[in-house]
Amino acid sequence: MESTIKKSTYKQAEKRVKRIRDFYNHLQIFVIIMAPILLFSNAIIGFFESYIDNGNTLEWVKVNIWINTLLWFIGVAIHGLFVFKVNLIDKWEKNKVAEFMNRKD
């Protein structure tokens, strides 16, 4: 019985560590890709400026750089909330179950 509980606890901890690791990988990829794009956005726009005569298209490129960054950041933030908030919800559920189990009606 105790061995089964230890295995179950170990599996839960393993899943939690995997979720946290996946979040940190997601955050790392976001920073690795977006930092150079944002740092060199003027150079990127300058590159396109020499080939595109339409000013609206250049504005579209500028807006796209920032919108993509913002949307991806929102995705990373939601991922982080899911990873770290789930633990709080799990703890609350476990506490409620323990409370009902210990209640004497």
Secondary structure, DSSP 8 states (H G I E B T S, - for coil): -HHHHHHHHHHHHHHHHHHHHHHHHHHHHHHHHHHHHHHTHHHHHHHHHTT---HHHHHHHHHHHHHHHHHHHHHHHHHHHHHHHHHHHHHHHHHHHHHHHH---
